[in-house]
Amino acid sequence: MMPAIEELQSIIVEAARTELLPRFGAVARKKADGSLVTEADLAMQRRVTRALAERWPRIALLGEEMDASEQQRLLDGAREGLWLL
């Protein structure tokens, strides 16, 4: 079943409202590649991953905050599609 854009929009808006806005301006730390990651980034990724998995459990999510080996594992194993965040 193809996801409806309205349903995806609802997932992202709700996650941003509950995970990003309350953490705005929180301290960031550096990832191994030197880029910054905040608790808001991680919370948003967790929330979106859960919400998408509840609706479309056969489609995995590849998140920006995952380490490179986990990203590659998901890319190599994607059979039903792949969400990219």
FENCORZI-V345963 format. One record per run of one state. SS is the DSSP state (helix for helix, strand for strand, loop for the rest). FROM is the first residue (numbers start at 1). LEN is the number of residues. If there is no record, write none. Layout:
ss=[SS & SS]
from=[FROM & FROM]
len=[LEN & LEN]
This chain:
ss=[loop & helix & loop & strand & loop & strand & helix & loop & strand & loop & helix & loop & strand & loop]
from=[1 & 5 & 24 & 28 & 31 & 36 & 39 & 56 & 60 & 63 & 68 & 78 & 82 & 85]
len=[4 & 19 & 4 & 3 & 5 & 3 & 17 & 4 & 3 & 5 & 10 & 4 & 3 & 1]
